Amino acid sequence: MLRRIPLIFHSNIILTLISVAIPFFCSGATYDMTVEESRSFTPFNSTKYRNAVYAGMSLSDDSAFEISSSSSSTNPYNVTYKLKALKTGTYKVTFSIQYKNSNNYVWDNFTHTINVYDVTSINIPSSVSLIVGEKYTFSPIVEDNKATTTLKWNSDNTAIVSTDGPTITAKSIGSAIITCEAHNGVKAVSRVSVSPVLVNSICLNFQDYNLPLFAKLQLKAEVLPSNASNQHIQWSSSNNDVAIVREDGIVIGVKCGYSLISAKAIDSSGVSASCLVKVVEESHDVKFFSISDSGCGKIEIKYDDGYSIRPIPFEGWQIYSITTEDGTALPNDEGWINISNLERGSNYTIIWENISTSASTQLINSKIFCITNRTIRFIEEGFNRLEICDIQGRVIYQGPCQNISLPSSGNFIISIDNKIFKISIP
């Protein structure tokens, strides 16, 4: 410390001492610093000290700071002192300068108090729960709270949780450890658990639908929210004997009646949506045929437990005869011709008669397909696409029409272009 000269209360001596070198102490300030922090002081840069002959600094504890200094090239006493705090505590620093004032040399002393703090602990939540895509910003509490520091943030798995300073973002399902570290190595950690975005609703394109027997219905499901972590759904039918549903949401009616087709989220939300399907018996126009250049007719196919056809000629024509290769075409009172054994492929011939000329003309010899030893064999060409699924809706084959073997016995749905058949293989 600077040596203080005692004052003697005699006017002549007092004047003499003041004129020579009595130190003059100015009131100082208080500064707060953090360990490893540096602060610069330039106490003598006033023009008042242009006639200085000495400038210096002293500390109450030399080991508390790392000291460096630099001076102006034009005035060596215009000194800047840089203090870097090394340890916590309260310290006194005194800056002294002697300068010539008129004909006397005068001392100016500046004594300051420096309180040095350091981070002793950091408090952040020990655990945080987020959902994918959510952000969270930490508000760390630093002890000692007068210490200043730059905190570093780190995630041990940035694929799950990323960091941008104290703000974290949940990227994917899982967990990650977030570390907050001060300049002196003091740390705090938080385990962040990331959960999926659950489905909150499913919207179907139909809530109820009348589906003709052996026809197809494409159900489409919109999963909300659109950022749900798992967009997949599971389709099911409440009555597979009436309607089956495939993995792609295509429903096929296999028997008249009702079935509830459901789409359920496969995450833990338990959300589902349903469409009530009523399978109804209905006639279908499947093909038009020309008769020479003067007339035409059509065939309606009726799907039921067996298989029936009803040829309907246009005006001026009537049915002349219907035959099949196995001779089992039996008419009923409603005009339908019941065809047995068509499930394994029957050939049938329809002949219309021109009423005006009574001329008989063979219209068509239609060949469908046959099944031998569980192998589907096409008799007629010209079909493009074949689809086969079992009664639970599982797709067995999708592709071009070709001879194909069924994997086992049982009930199957066969779709050939726009024609659908239900077959039973013993």
Backbone hydrogen bonds, N-H to C=O, Kabsch-Sander energy under -0.5 kcal/mol:
donor,donor_aa,acceptor,acceptor_aa,energy
9,F,7,L,-0.5
10,H,8,I,-2.2
14,I,10,H,-3.5
15,L,11,S,-2.3
16,T,12,N,-2.2
17,L,13,I,-3.3
18,I,14,I,-2.6
19,S,15,L,-2.2
20,V,16,T,-0.9
20,V,17,L,-0.6
21,A,17,L,-1.7
22,I,17,L,-1.0
25,F,23,P,-0.6
26,C,24,F,-0.5
26,C,109,N,-3.2
31,Y,113,T,-2.9
33,M,115,N,-3.0
35,V,117,Y,-2.5
36,E,85,A,-2.7
37,E,34,T,-2.9
39,R,83,L,-2.5
41,F,81,Y,-2.9
44,F,79,V,-0.6
45,N,42,T,-0.6
49,Y,46,S,-2.0
50,R,47,T,-1.6
52,A,49,Y,-1.5
53,V,98,Q,-3.2
54,Y,98,Q,-1.5
56,G,96,S,-3.0
58,S,94,T,-2.4
60,S,92,K,-2.2
64,A,61,D,-1.6
65,F,62,D,-0.8
66,E,84,K,-2.5
67,I,65,F,-0.5
68,S,82,K,-1.9
70,S,80,T,-1.9
72,S,75,N,-0.9
72,S,78,N,-1.2
78,N,75,N,-2.0
79,V,77,Y,-1.7
80,T,70,S,-3.4
81,Y,41,F,-3.3
81,Y,79,V,-0.5
82,K,68,S,-3.5
83,L,39,R,-3.0
83,L,81,Y,-0.5
84,K,66,E,-2.4
84,K,82,K,-0.5
85,A,37,E,-2.6
85,A,83,L,-0.6
86,L,64,A,-3.0
87,K,64,A,-0.9
89,G,116,V,-2.0
91,Y,114,I,-2.7
93,V,112,H,-2.4
94,T,58,S,-2.7
95,F,110,F,-2.8
96,S,56,G,-2.6
97,I,108,D,-2.1
98,Q,54,Y,-2.2
99,Y,106,V,-2.7
100,K,51,N,-1.4
101,N,99,Y,-0.6
101,N,104,N,-3.7
102,S,100,K,-0.6
104,N,101,N,-2.3
105,Y,19,S,-0.9
106,V,99,Y,-3.5
106,V,104,N,-0.5
107,W,22,I,-0.7
108,D,97,I,-2.7
109,N,24,F,-2.8
110,F,95,F,-2.9
111,T,26,C,-1.0
112,H,93,V,-3.2
112,H,110,F,-0.5
113,T,29,A,-2.5
114,I,91,Y,-3.1
115,N,31,Y,-3.2
115,N,113,T,-0.5
116,V,89,G,-3.5
116,V,114,I,-0.6
117,Y,33,M,-3.4
117,Y,115,N,-0.6
120,T,143,E,-4.3
121,S,143,E,-2.3
123,N,141,I,-2.6
124,I,122,I,-0.6
128,V,191,R,-2.3
130,L,193,S,-2.9
132,V,195,S,-2.0
133,G,170,A,-2.7
134,E,131,I,-2.5
136,Y,168,I,-2.2
138,F,136,Y,-0.5
138,F,166,P,-2.6
141,I,123,N,-2.0
142,V,140,P,-0.6
143,E,121,S,-3.0
147,A,144,D,-1.9
151,L,149,T,-0.6
152,K,181,E,-2.8
154,N,179,T,-1.8
156,D,177,I,-1.8
160,I,157,N,-1.4
161,V,157,N,-2.5
162,S,169,T,-2.1
164,D,167,T,-2.7
167,T,164,D,-1.6
168,I,136,Y,-3.4
168,I,166,P,-0.5
169,T,162,S,-2.0
170,A,134,E,-2.8
171,K,160,I,-3.8
171,K,169,T,-0.6
172,S,160,I,-1.2
174,G,194,V,-1.8
176,A,192,V,-1.9
178,I,176,A,-0.6
178,I,190,S,-3.0
179,T,154,N,-2.9
180,C,188,A,-3.1
181,E,152,K,-2.5
182,A,186,V,-2.9
185,G,182,A,-1.6
188,A,180,C,-2.0
190,S,178,I,-2.2
191,R,126,S,-2.6
192,V,176,A,-3.0
192,V,190,S,-0.6
193,S,128,V,-2.7
193,S,191,R,-0.6
194,V,174,G,-3.6
195,S,130,L,-2.9
195,S,193,S,-0.5
198,L,196,P,-0.7
200,N,224,L,-2.4
201,S,224,L,-1.8
203,C,222,E,-2.4
205,N,220,K,-1.4
209,Y,276,L,-2.3
211,L,209,Y,-0.8
211,L,278,K,-3.1
213,L,280,V,-2.8
214,F,253,G,-2.5
215,A,212,P,-2.4
217,L,251,V,-2.3
219,L,217,L,-0.9
219,L,249,G,-2.6
222,E,203,C,-2.9
223,V,221,A,-0.6
224,L,201,S,-2.6
228,A,225,P,-1.8
229,S,197,V,-2.1
230,N,197,V,-0.6
231,Q,229,S,-0.6
234,Q,264,K,-2.5
236,S,262,S,-1.8
238,S,260,L,-1.6
242,V,239,N,-1.4
243,A,239,N,-2.4
244,I,252,I,-2.2
246,R,250,I,-2.6
247,E,393,G,-0.6
249,G,246,R,-1.9
251,V,217,L,-3.5
251,V,249,G,-0.5
252,I,244,I,-2.5
253,G,215,A,-1.6
254,V,242,V,-3.0
255,K,242,V,-1.7
257,G,279,V,-1.6
259,S,277,V,-2.1
261,I,259,S,-0.7
261,I,275,C,-2.8
262,S,236,S,-2.7
262,S,260,L,-0.6
263,A,273,A,-3.0
264,K,234,Q,-2.3
265,A,271,V,-2.8
266,I,232,H,-1.3
270,G,267,D,-0.6
273,A,263,A,-2.0
275,C,261,I,-2.6
276,L,207,Q,-2.4
277,V,259,S,-2.9
277,V,275,C,-0.7
278,K,209,Y,-2.8
278,K,276,L,-0.5
279,V,257,G,-3.1
279,V,277,V,-0.6
280,V,211,L,-2.4
280,V,278,K,-0.6
284,H,301,I,-1.1
286,V,284,H,-0.6
286,V,299,I,-1.4
287,K,299,I,-0.6
289,F,297,G,-1.7
291,I,295,G,-3.4
292,S,290,S,-0.6
294,S,291,I,-1.5
295,G,291,I,-1.3
297,G,289,F,-1.3
298,K,312,I,-2.0
299,I,287,K,-1.2
300,E,310,R,-1.7
301,I,284,H,-1.9
302,K,308,S,-2.4
303,Y,282,E,-0.6
303,Y,301,I,-0.5
304,D,302,K,-0.6
304,D,306,G,-0.9
308,S,302,K,-1.8
309,I,337,I,-2.2
310,R,300,E,-2.0
312,I,298,K,-2.8
314,F,296,C,-1.6
317,W,314,F,-1.7
318,Q,353,E,-2.0
320,Y,351,I,-2.9
321,S,351,I,-1.8
323,T,349,T,-2.4
325,E,347,N,-2.0
327,G,324,T,-0.9
330,L,328,T,-0.8
330,L,338,N,-2.2
332,N,336,W,-1.9
335,G,332,N,-1.4
337,I,309,I,-3.4
338,N,330,L,-2.9
338,N,336,W,-0.6
339,I,307,Y,-2.9
340,S,328,T,-0.8
340,S,338,N,-0.6
342,L,339,I,-0.5
344,R,341,N,-1.2
345,G,342,L,-2.0
348,Y,366,S,-1.4
349,T,323,T,-3.2
350,I,364,I,-1.5
351,I,321,S,-2.7
352,W,361,T,-1.3
353,E,318,Q,-3.5
354,N,359,A,-2.1
355,I,316,G,-1.9
355,I,353,E,-0.7
356,S,316,G,-0.6
357,T,354,N,-0.6
358,S,354,N,-2.9
359,A,354,N,-0.6
361,T,352,W,-2.1
363,L,350,I,-1.9
364,I,350,I,-1.1
366,S,348,Y,-1.5
366,S,364,I,-0.6
370,C,377,R,-2.5
371,I,344,R,-0.7
372,T,375,T,-2.3
375,T,372,T,-1.6
376,I,374,R,-0.5
376,I,404,I,-2.9
377,R,370,C,-3.1
377,R,375,T,-0.5
379,I,368,I,-1.3
380,E,368,I,-1.3
386,L,399,G,-3.4
387,E,415,S,-2.4
388,I,397,Y,-2.6
389,C,413,I,-1.9
390,D,394,R,-2.0
391,I,411,N,-0.9
393,G,390,D,-1.9
396,I,388,I,-3.1
397,Y,388,I,-1.9
399,G,386,L,-2.1
401,C,384,N,-1.2
404,I,376,I,-1.3
406,L,374,R,-3.3
410,G,425,I,-2.3
412,F,423,I,-2.5
413,I,389,C,-2.9
414,I,412,F,-0.5
414,I,421,F,-3.2
415,S,387,E,-3.0
415,S,413,I,-0.5
416,I,414,I,-0.5
416,I,419,K,-3.3
417,D,385,R,-2.2
417,D,415,S,-0.6
419,K,416,I,-2.5
421,F,414,I,-3.2
423,I,412,F,-2.4
423,I,421,F,-0.5
425,I,410,G,-3.1
